[in-house]
Amino acid sequence: GGVPAPKRTSNGRSGKRNLSAETVAVFKKWFDEHTDWPYPSEAEQQALSEETGVDAKAANTWFINARKRRKNLDKRIKPGDGRLFRKSKAQKEREAALAAAP
């Protein structure tokens, strides 16, 4: 037995590696399923670490950054600003009809 080598890919910078797409998918799935409290317990971090072959520190760092990314995205995008939620043609037609009504 033994621990498999961490699943990481080089990004061209020495000493820093990106997590593999498979690892990110595992972390993202957990994150998306725990939006109410996106803080994995030590046991959950250990399980995610074992599942992906990434050390607990790297997993923890990914979750810290994911929470920051979500917080920044929440600040930038508000419902109805057109970037995330686009109005359908039918919605636009209803609004135009209401605006034209006496």
LOZA-924758 format. One record per residue: x, y, z of N, C-alpha, C in turn; residue number from 1; residue in three letters. Coordinates in Angstrom, 2 decimals. Layout:
      n.u      n.v      n.w     ca.u     ca.v     ca.w      c.u      c.v      c.w    n  res
        X        Y        Z        X        Y        Z        X        Y        Z  NUM  ala
...
This chain:
      n.u      n.v      n.w     ca.u     ca.v     ca.w      c.u      c.v      c.w    n  res
     0.83    -1.20     0.00     0.00     0.00     0.00     0.86     1.23     0.00    1  gly
     0.26     2.30     0.20     0.90     3.59     0.18    -0.05     4.60    -0.39    2  gly
     0.25     5.82    -0.17    -0.61     6.90    -0.65    -0.25     7.19    -2.10    3  val
    -1.25     7.29    -2.98    -0.94     7.61    -4.37    -0.37     9.03    -4.47    4  pro
     0.41     9.25    -5.51     0.98    10.58    -5.72    -0.15    11.59    -5.92    5  ala
     0.03    12.80    -5.40    -1.01    13.82    -5.57    -1.33    14.04    -7.04    6  pro
    -2.62    14.22    -7.31    -3.06    14.45    -8.68    -2.98    15.94    -8.97    7  lys
    -1.85    16.36    -9.51    -1.62    17.77    -9.81    -0.97    17.88   -11.17    8  arg
    -1.14    19.04   -11.78    -0.50    19.30   -13.06     0.30    20.58   -12.94    9  thr
     1.36    20.67   -13.70     2.21    21.85   -13.64     1.53    23.02   -14.33   10  ser
     1.75    24.21   -13.79     1.24    25.40   -14.46     2.38    26.27   -14.98   11  asn
     3.57    25.70   -15.03     4.72    26.41   -15.56     5.52    27.15   -14.52   12  gly
     4.98    27.33   -13.32     5.71    28.00   -12.25     6.35    26.95   -11.36   13  arg
     7.58    27.19   -10.97     8.25    26.20   -10.13     7.63    26.20    -8.74   14  ser
     7.48    25.00    -8.18     6.98    24.87    -6.82     5.48    24.98    -6.68   15  gly
     4.77    25.41    -7.70     3.31    25.56    -7.60     2.66    24.71    -8.68   16  lys
     1.69    23.95    -8.28     1.00    23.08    -9.23    -0.50    23.28    -9.11   17  arg
    -1.17    23.13   -10.23    -2.63    23.20   -10.23    -3.20    21.83    -9.89   18  asn
    -4.36    21.83    -9.26    -5.05    20.58    -9.00    -5.61    20.05   -10.31   19  leu
    -5.73    18.75   -10.42    -6.27    18.16   -11.65    -7.76    18.47   -11.76   20  ser
    -8.28    18.35   -12.96    -9.71    18.59   -13.20   -10.55    17.62   -12.38   21  ala
   -10.07    16.38   -12.22   -10.82    15.39   -11.43   -10.89    15.80    -9.96   22  glu
    -9.78    16.30    -9.43    -9.74    16.75    -8.04   -10.66    17.94    -7.84   23  thr
   -10.58    18.91    -8.75   -11.43    20.10    -8.66   -12.90    19.69    -8.73   24  val
   -13.23    18.73    -9.58   -14.61    18.27    -9.70   -15.11    17.69    -8.37   25  ala
   -14.27    16.91    -7.68   -14.64    16.33    -6.38   -14.87    17.45    -5.36   26  val
   -13.93    18.40    -5.30   -14.06    19.50    -4.35   -15.28    20.36    -4.66   27  phe
   -15.48    20.65    -5.94   -16.61    21.51    -6.35   -17.94    20.83    -6.03   28  lys
   -18.02    19.52    -6.25   -19.25    18.79    -5.94   -19.56    18.90    -4.45   29  lys
   -18.54    18.70    -3.62   -18.75    18.82    -2.17   -19.18    20.25    -1.83   30  trp
   -18.48    21.23    -2.39   -18.77    22.65    -2.12   -20.20    22.99    -2.52   31  phe
   -20.63    22.56    -3.71   -21.98    22.85    -4.21   -23.06    22.17    -3.37   32  asp
   -22.72    21.03    -2.76   -23.69    20.30    -1.93   -23.74    20.85    -0.50   33  glu
   -22.83    21.76    -0.16   -22.77    22.29     1.20   -22.74    23.82     1.19   34  his
   -23.57    24.43     0.35   -23.54    25.89     0.23   -23.98    26.59     1.52   35  thr
   -24.79    25.89     2.33   -25.23    26.50     3.59   -24.08    26.62     4.59   36  asp
   -23.12    25.70     4.56   -21.95    25.72     5.45   -20.79    25.06     4.71   37  trp
   -20.08    25.85     3.87   -19.02    25.26     3.01   -17.67    25.10     3.71   38  pro
   -17.71    24.56     4.93   -16.50    24.34     5.71   -16.40    22.86     6.05   39  tyr
   -15.62    22.09     5.29   -15.51    20.66     5.59   -14.87    20.44     6.97   40  pro
   -15.43    19.49     7.71   -14.85    19.13     9.00   -13.49    18.46     8.76   41  ser
   -12.76    18.23     9.84   -11.46    17.55     9.69   -11.65    16.17     9.09   42  glu
   -12.72    15.47     9.50   -12.99    14.13     8.95   -13.33    14.23     7.47   43  ala
   -14.13    15.23     7.09   -14.48    15.41     5.67   -13.25    15.79     4.85   44  glu
   -12.41    16.66     5.41   -11.17    17.02     4.71   -10.29    15.80     4.51   45  gln
   -10.21    14.96     5.53    -9.41    13.73     5.43    -9.96    12.82     4.33   46  gln
   -11.29    12.66     4.30   -11.93    11.81     3.29   -11.69    12.37     1.88   47  ala
   -11.84    13.69     1.73   -11.61    14.32     0.42   -10.16    14.17     0.00   48  leu
    -9.27    14.30     0.98    -7.84    14.14     0.73    -7.52    12.73     0.24   49  ser
    -8.08    11.75     0.93    -7.84    10.35     0.54    -8.44    10.04    -0.82   50  glu
    -9.64    10.59    -1.09   -10.31    10.34    -2.37    -9.53    10.92    -3.54   51  glu
    -8.92    12.09    -3.34    -8.26    12.79    -4.44    -6.75    12.59    -4.48   52  thr
    -6.14    12.16    -3.37    -4.70    12.02    -3.32    -3.99    13.35    -3.11   53  gly
    -4.75    14.38    -2.71    -4.18    15.71    -2.46    -4.05    15.88    -0.97   54  val
    -2.96    16.49    -0.50    -2.79    16.64     0.95    -3.84    17.60     1.53   55  asp
    -4.07    17.44     2.83    -5.14    18.19     3.51    -4.92    19.70     3.41   56  ala
    -3.67    20.14     3.44    -3.39    21.58     3.36    -3.84    22.14     2.00   57  lys
    -3.54    21.42     0.93    -3.94    21.86    -0.42    -5.47    21.86    -0.54   58  ala
    -6.11    20.84     0.03    -7.58    20.78     0.00    -8.16    21.97     0.77   59  ala
    -7.62    22.24     1.95    -8.08    23.35     2.77    -7.92    24.68     2.02   60  asn
    -6.79    24.85     1.37    -6.53    26.07     0.60    -7.54    26.23    -0.53   61  thr
    -7.89    25.12    -1.21    -8.87    25.19    -2.29   -10.21    25.69    -1.74   62  trp
   -10.64    25.17    -0.59   -11.93    25.57    -0.02   -11.90    27.03     0.45   63  phe
   -10.78    27.48     1.01   -10.66    28.89     1.39   -10.83    29.77     0.15   64  ile
   -10.13    29.41    -0.92   -10.21    30.20    -2.15   -11.59    30.12    -2.79   65  asn
   -12.24    28.95    -2.73   -13.58    28.80    -3.29   -14.57    29.70    -2.56   66  ala
   -14.46    29.76    -1.23   -15.36    30.64    -0.47   -15.12    32.11    -0.83   67  arg
   -13.85    32.49    -1.03   -13.54    33.86    -1.45   -14.10    34.14    -2.84   68  lys
   -13.93    33.16    -3.76   -14.44    33.34    -5.12   -15.95    33.54    -5.09   69  arg
   -16.65    32.72    -4.29   -18.11    32.82    -4.22   -18.51    34.17    -3.63   70  arg
   -17.83    34.60    -2.59   -18.14    35.88    -1.95   -17.95    37.03    -2.94   71  lys
   -16.84    37.00    -3.69   -16.59    38.04    -4.68   -17.60    38.00    -5.81   72  asn
   -18.01    36.82    -6.23   -19.01    36.69    -7.28   -20.35    37.23    -6.79   73  leu
   -20.71    36.92    -5.54   -21.96    37.42    -4.96   -21.97    38.94    -4.92   74  asp
   -20.83    39.56    -4.68   -20.75    41.03    -4.64   -20.93    41.63    -6.03   75  lys
   -20.37    40.97    -7.04   -20.36    41.52    -8.40   -21.66    41.31    -9.15   76  arg
   -22.31    40.18    -8.94   -23.48    39.84    -9.74   -24.73    39.88    -8.90   77  ile
   -25.66    40.72    -9.33   -26.94    40.84    -8.65   -28.04    40.42    -9.63   78  lys
   -29.11    39.80    -9.12   -30.20    39.40   -10.02   -30.68    40.59   -10.85   79  pro
   -30.87    40.34   -12.13   -31.41    41.38   -13.01   -30.37    42.30   -13.61   80  gly
   -29.10    42.11   -13.33   -28.11    43.02   -13.92   -27.71    42.59   -15.33   81  asp
   -28.27    41.47   -15.80   -28.05    41.05   -17.18   -26.86    40.13   -17.39   82  gly
   -26.00    40.00   -16.41   -24.84    39.14   -16.59   -25.14    37.70   -16.24   83  arg
   -25.98    37.50   -15.24   -26.27    36.14   -14.81   -27.68    35.71   -15.21   84  leu
   -28.60    36.66   -15.15   -30.00    36.35   -15.43   -30.43    37.18   -16.63   85  phe
   -30.66    36.54   -17.75   -31.10    37.25   -18.94   -32.61    37.13   -19.08   86  arg
   -33.23    38.21   -19.50   -34.68    38.19   -19.69   -35.01    37.45   -20.98   87  lys
   -36.06    36.68   -20.92   -36.51    35.97   -22.12   -37.22    36.96   -23.03   88  ser
   -37.40    36.57   -24.26   -38.11    37.41   -25.23   -39.53    37.68   -24.72   89  lys
   -40.16    36.67   -24.16   -41.53    36.82   -23.63   -41.56    37.84   -22.49   90  ala
   -40.56    37.80   -21.60   -40.50    38.77   -20.50   -40.37    40.19   -21.04   91  gln
   -39.51    40.37   -22.04   -39.32    41.69   -22.62   -40.60    42.19   -23.28   92  lys
   -41.32    41.28   -23.96   -42.58    41.67   -24.61   -43.63    42.06   -23.57   93  glu
   -43.73    41.30   -22.47   -44.68    41.64   -21.40   -44.37    43.01   -20.81   94  arg
   -43.08    43.27   -20.54   -42.68    44.56   -19.98   -42.99    45.70   -20.93   95  glu
   -42.77    45.49   -22.23   -43.07    46.52   -23.22   -44.56    46.79   -23.28   96  ala
   -45.35    45.72   -23.20   -46.82    45.88   -23.22   -47.30    46.62   -21.98   97  ala
   -46.73    46.31   -20.83   -47.12    47.01   -19.60   -46.72    48.48   -19.63   98  leu
   -45.55    48.76   -20.20   -45.08    50.14   -20.28   -45.95    50.94   -21.24   99  ala
   -46.47    50.31   -22.28   -47.29    51.00   -23.28   -48.75    51.13   -22.83  100  ala
   -49.16    50.34   -21.85   -50.56    50.38   -21.39   -50.85    51.71   -20.69  101  ala
   -52.10    52.22   -20.86   -52.47    53.51   -20.24   -52.52    53.46   -18.73  102  pro
